Each structure stands twice: as C-alpha cells, then as structure tokens.
Amino acid sequence: MDADAEKAKAKLAAVAEELGHEIRVFTNPASAQTSNEAPVSANEEPDSFYDFTAEDYYRMVSDKLGAQTQVLKTRKIREAEAAARRAKISKALIRVCFPDNYILEAKFQPSENIQSLFDLVQKVVARPDLPFYLYTTPPKERIKDMSKDLYSAGFAPGAIVYFSYDRTKGSEVDSTNTGPCLREDILSLNGLDYERVDPVCSKPEPVVTETLPSASESRPIEKKPPKSIPSWLRTRR
C-alpha cells in the first residue's frame, strides 16, 4: 500500500472513530447529465398497451390468492417469518443527499433508532447551530419519529433520505444557500472509499485439489471367491 492510500485509510479511520460510524462522501452523478435531453412523452405508448390481456388476468388472480394466503396465516407464523427476514439483514446503509449535490453514506445497525441518524448528521454539517430536518420522497414526508428503529422505518438494508434547512425557524437559514452543508474535513473525504484504499493484502489460499491415484498405484480389485453351487444344480457324472 502506497503513502497516499495509507493517509486516506488513516483519515477515514479517524473520522469513523469520531462519528462512531463508517462514512464516505461523494457527489451526485445525476448532476453530470445534460439538461438538453429530450423529455419522454407520456403518450408514446400505443393504444394496445392498455388492453387487458390474459397475462394481466392471471397475474391479478395470483396476487389475490397470495393476499388470501397471507391473511390465513396465523399470527405466530407471520411473526416468525418477519423475524427470519430481519435476522438476515446485518446493516443499514443510509445515504443523505444535501442541497449542494454532496451525498453522505453511513453504515448503521438495523436496530439503531432514527435519532442516531440525526445525531450523525448534526456532527458533520458545517452549521450545526441551524435547524434542519430530513425527509423522504416521493411523496415528500418529514422524518419525525426518532424512536423508531431503522429496520421498522424501512431504512434497512438501505435507504436514501434528503437534508433541508428548516426555514420556518429563523431567517438566518437563508444565508446558507451559497455555502457548503458539510464540514471541510468531511468534504475532504470526497471520493475516498474503504474498499479502494484498503485492498486485500493477504495472499489467497491455494486451491487444494484431490488427486486420483494413477493406474499403477491403484489397488487391484479383489475378486470374491465364487459361491458354492447347490447340490441340486450340480450335473451328475
């Protein structure tokens, strides 16, 4: 590993230790798209596209049967299935999109509550003294219940939320439109990733193949002695 990679790894580790979560910062690739792309018309589909087909009927019947089966399940079965699905999810990868086109990605445990997400954002913003809120879209909906865990909120195994200053709580927020939302040291992490700066250094384990013995080394097949012939089958001499 070269010196630059060592520095990047140390910087990421220091920030992760401070925040209590592994993070990375990058810009929104959607901003690179040109604005002169032709819009897609909503009336491009032919009239036959809206015809009710046999596949639509069978799919509708299948969905209805699946819903009835779900209703017939006992409460214990539904709870057991929900617990099994939850046990398979080991992390929640949350991306917070900021108005200045930066994205903060952080790893959480699914059992952590939403308040831990707000606390992390509070630590990384450039102006923690200004009120803000997080929301999801579509439709736009503020995240208000801080006690709910990330899994129950539908944020595991991953989710995208959006950051906005709360302009209803003070006129000072308007002055932040031209400035960065994140701290300078957090912005310096832009483009750094644990997977890129921490390559696997250990040598791969050799593949052990089972060799079959050669023909000369193979053991001869033991021939079993023939069974005695019954007396009644013996030929008389």
DAFENDA-V878464 format. One record per backbone hydrogen bond with DSSP energy under -1.0 kcal/mol. CO is the residue of the C=O (numbers start at 1). NH is the residue of the N-H. If there is no record, write none. Layout:
BEGIN
CO;NH
CO;NH
END
This chain:
BEGIN
2;6
3;7
4;8
5;9
6;10
7;11
8;12
9;13
10;14
11;15
12;16
13;17
14;18
15;19
16;20
22;107
24;105
25;191
26;103
28;31
29;32
30;33
46;49
47;50
48;51
53;57
54;58
55;59
56;60
57;61
58;62
59;63
60;64
61;65
62;66
63;67
64;68
65;69
66;70
67;71
68;72
74;78
75;79
76;80
77;81
78;82
79;83
80;84
81;85
82;86
83;87
84;88
86;89
92;108
93;159
94;106
95;161
96;104
97;163
98;101
101;28
102;98
103;26
104;96
105;24
106;94
108;92
109;112
110;151
112;150
113;116
114;118
115;119
116;120
117;121
118;122
119;123
120;124
121;125
124;183
127;130
131;166
133;164
134;143
135;162
136;141
141;136
144;146
146;115
148;114
149;153
150;155
151;154
157;93
159;95
161;97
162;135
164;133
165;167
166;169
171;174
172;175
173;176
174;177
181;126
183;187
184;188
186;189
187;190
189;192
193;197
194;198
214;218
230;233
END
